[in-house]
Amino acid sequence: MKYYIIAGEASGDLHGSNLIRELQKFDTAATIRCWGGDKMEAAGAVLVKHYRELAFMGFAEVLMNLRTIFRNLRFCKEDVLRHQPDALVLIDYPGFNLRIAKWARQQNIKVIYYISPQVWAWKESRVKMMKECIDKMLVILPFEKDYYRKNWNWEVEYVGHPLVEEIERFKAQGSKIQFPGRDIIALLPGSRKQEILKKLPVMLAVTQSFPEQQFIVAKAPGIDDSFYDGLLKVYANVSYVANKTYSLLLQARAALVTSGTATLETALFGVPQVVCYKASSISYEIGKRLIKVKFISLVNLIMNKAVVTELIQHEMTAENLRRELQDLLSNENQREQVINDYGILKRILHEEENASVKAAKSITAFLRPGV
């Protein structure tokens, strides 16, 4: 079979690479062409475009790069038609991939979507088009299966979350890095300068109340050291690391984490955490009206209850953070409850097989029924 896989971000490159390895096991004659990154290429796919050429985050940045985005869409369509794949496999990245899905339907090309756009949180109106254009949807969050069935009469397949296998693989290998200090507190303030500047100063203010602990910031890729140096220079017990987030979480006793996938990663490492969210007043008010979910962290959304504390906007103060962190460090009953809930979370996200195995098995069975 000929597969054309499109991932537009670093996380998609990671999950795409694991999917490619498993596809090659179930389909030994597979030829794979992809948009992604170094990991997908190393897994055996022919890399057409790197995600570094595709990732435009934020409304203003997208507007400034519209010509490039449309040029990429046009090139992608031309390349797909030249290579005539048996199926397109689209990984997350909805702004680009949903446009390709709609076009592919018109070309009678089979479309498989792996890792659903978070339509249950916002832009729900996209689902009608998705249902018309996507032949098979593979979801990685357990509540998504019920969401699509109950709200849209659409049977999608839940395969588990690919982060589980990735983190278990890392934990089995163990970290070769040992950080100094007895009680290490991980600070994960986000990946973009704008969000880091909103959250990290509040996190740093907390460190002065815990002089015996060592706080370590997980540096975002692509941001200069000088950016962090300026923020951290007056805090004696704070340092930062680059490209070592998993090693940091493996050794951390607690964490202050920006909402997003990092909350799930922290939970899968078994680290009690406080989830932090703070945006500009305008962005927060707009988001509050557009996003319709009970919680902002994936941990709480999946468990459908408040497993971890969420401090949102005006609640994210140094005093509130200090109090919550103190509880995580000193209240053993609370720590035990959180860690027990993390265990349930992991079982929900991972059953007998890894997500990549289940996804690859499902894709090949869909394309070759009865084989």
Sequence and secondary structure as in RCSB ss.txt:
>XXXX:A:sequence
MKYYIIAGEASGDLHGSNLIRELQKFDTAATIRCWGGDKMEAAGAVLVKHYRELAFMGFAEVLMNLRTIFRNLRF
CKEDVLRHQPDALVLIDYPGFNLRIAKWARQQNIKVIYYISPQVWAWKESRVKMMKECIDKMLVILPFEKDYYRK
NWNWEVEYVGHPLVEEIERFKAQGSKIQFPGRDIIALLPGSRKQEILKKLPVMLAVTQSFPEQQFIVAKAPGIDD
SFYDGLLKVYANVSYVANKTYSLLLQARAALVTSGTATLETALFGVPQVVCYKASSISYEIGKRLIKVKFISLVN
LIMNKAVVTELIQHEMTAENLRRELQDLLSNENQREQVINDYGILKRILHEEENASVKAAKSITAFLRPGV
>XXXX:A:secstr
 EEEEEE SHHHHHHHHHHHHHHHHH TT EEEEEE HHHHHTT EEEEEGGGT   SHHHHHHTHHHHHHHHHH
HHHHHHHH  SEEEEES HHHHHHHHHHHHHTT EEEEES   TTTS TTHHHHHHHH SEEEESSHHHHHHHHH
HH    EE   HHHHHHHHHHHH  S   SSSSEEEEE  SSHHHHHHHHHHHHHHHTT TTSEEEEEE TT  H
HHHHHHHTT TTEEEEES HHHHHHH SEEEEESSHHHHHHHHTT  EEEEE   HHHHHHHHHH   S SSHHH
HHHTS SSEEEEGGG  HHHHHHHHHHHHH HHHHHHHHHHHHHHHHHH  SS HHHHHHHHHHHHHSTT 
